[in-house]
Every structure is written in structure tokens, then in C-alpha cells.
Amino acid sequence: MTLYGIKNCDTVKKARKWLESNNQSVTFHDFRENGLTVEDIQSWVKQVGWEALFNKRSTSFRNLSDAEKSDLDQDKAITLMHSYPTLIKRPVLVFEQQIYVGFKAEQYQEIFQ
């Protein structure tokens, strides 16, 4: 099981704390420090859709140029998420071939029951 995110993100911190307090062994991958491949992002998009993965409410999105923000589609979103990983909604949990985006204690409780 791998949890992807950035270490200083509050939501990622909550997810890591929840996993630890529920005795779940997890590998943490900081995609700001360790990067992501286009293939990683494409496989996540294939499972959850680019709209679920792409964070339009982030500071990173607000800092994009108007040209980058316009005419968003799957290919452009994947390219932007690869160039600016902080555009990815966090955390991304990969567990038993499934992808879970974001953190809600109730959802994690369901996953690990």
C-alpha cells in the first residue's frame, strides 16, 4: 500500500495519522520530492477520472496562466499534473489495485474493515 502526497499537506498528515493509529503499514511517496511518472498519473486517471484527481481549488491552479487553465481536457490535465504535482488532489492511496483520492476517516474505515 502506498500513500502519495506531500508531507506538509494537512490532509495527507491526517491520512497518515489515521493509517498509523489503525495499524496499517503504508509506504509514503512525496511526489513533490520524489516526482511522479506520466504513467502513474494516467493509471490513476483511468480509474478515477481526471476531474476527481485534478484540484481546481488549489493555490497551484490559481497560479496557472489563463492559457493553462483554459480548454482543460484529460490530456492537458495529465500534462499539467505531471508538471505541477501539487495540482493533484491529496492524498492518493493505492491499495489492492484500487485508487482512493482525498481523505475521509469514514472512507478509510470502510476500506480497512
Buried (B, 14 or more C-beta within 10 A) or exposed (E): EEBBBBEEBEBBBBBBEBBEEEEBEBEBBBBBEEEBEEEBBBBBBEBBEBEBBBBBEBEBBEEBEEEBBEEBEBEBBBEBBBEBBBBBBBBBBBBEEEBBBBBEEEEBEEBEE
